[in-house]
Amino acid sequence: MMMMVRKSKGITEKHIKVLEFLSNYQTDYGRPPSIREIGEKVKISSTSVVNYYLDQLEKMGYVERDDRVSRGVRLTDKVNEIIQITSDMLRVPILGPIAAGPLMLVPEPGVNYMNDKEYDAVDIARSLLPSKEKGNDLYALEVKGDSMIDAMINDGDIVVMKPAVEAKNGEMVAVRVNDEYTLKYFFKEKERYRLQPANPTMKPIFLKKNEQVEINGKVVMVIRKMSSPLAA
């Protein structure tokens, strides 16, 4: 299991899509696209909003614009920094919360529990994943509770999961028990299952072998939630 720190907001996914389309269009046609073509490709219906994104990219130094001519936009050399970074990035969807404490219900599939659209997904460098992990089927969950604090997983952190239906003793998994979910260490004992918290103040959850227990995934990475800065 690896850890990384969630980056602060910078260039957005929409900015990157605009840059990628500009680069691909220039390569294919030998000229820049029109404002309307950019909007159609990146799913922006308003040309004024497209111009807004282009203005931001110009201020960031990724494009140069000439309003005196049609299709007056071109990429700068600085865009190579983004292309090099994003080529190694993997976008992982955040599907919902997971309890690190008592069992809790999760939202219905497709229901977004977060309000800030910037956090519907997380971007992860492939180089930070375990060597055998390709990352194509990963998903993420937001931790609710403090039962895994001794594993350095706190309330609000993001756990990146690999789908799994089986686990070895001691692996950290997302477990479904009677339509409720929790994040715990998994142990298969002689006559029962033990879901072990990583918090000395909390007791393990014991389940009989005949109870409905379903493993849904294993933790492969933790993205820490940064604390608010101290007041000056």
Secondary structure as GFF3:
##gff-version 3
##sequence-region A 1 232
A	DSSP	beta_strand	2	5	.	.	.	ID=ss1
A	DSSP	alpha_helix	13	29	.	.	.	ID=ss2
A	DSSP	alpha_helix	35	42	.	.	.	ID=ss3
A	DSSP	alpha_helix	47	60	.	.	.	ID=ss4
A	DSSP	beta_strand	63	65	.	.	.	ID=ss5
A	DSSP	beta_strand	73	75	.	.	.	ID=ss6
A	DSSP	alpha_helix	79	86	.	.	.	ID=ss7
A	DSSP	beta_strand	89	99	.	.	.	ID=ss8
A	DSSP	three_ten_helix	117	119	.	.	.	ID=ss9
A	DSSP	beta_strand	121	125	.	.	.	ID=ss10
A	DSSP	three_ten_helix	126	128	.	.	.	ID=ss11
A	DSSP	beta_strand	139	144	.	.	.	ID=ss12
A	DSSP	three_ten_helix	149	151	.	.	.	ID=ss13
A	DSSP	beta_strand	158	163	.	.	.	ID=ss14
A	DSSP	beta_strand	172	177	.	.	.	ID=ss15
A	DSSP	beta_strand	180	188	.	.	.	ID=ss16
A	DSSP	beta_strand	192	196	.	.	.	ID=ss17
A	DSSP	beta_strand	205	208	.	.	.	ID=ss18
A	DSSP	beta_strand	213	224	.	.	.	ID=ss19
###
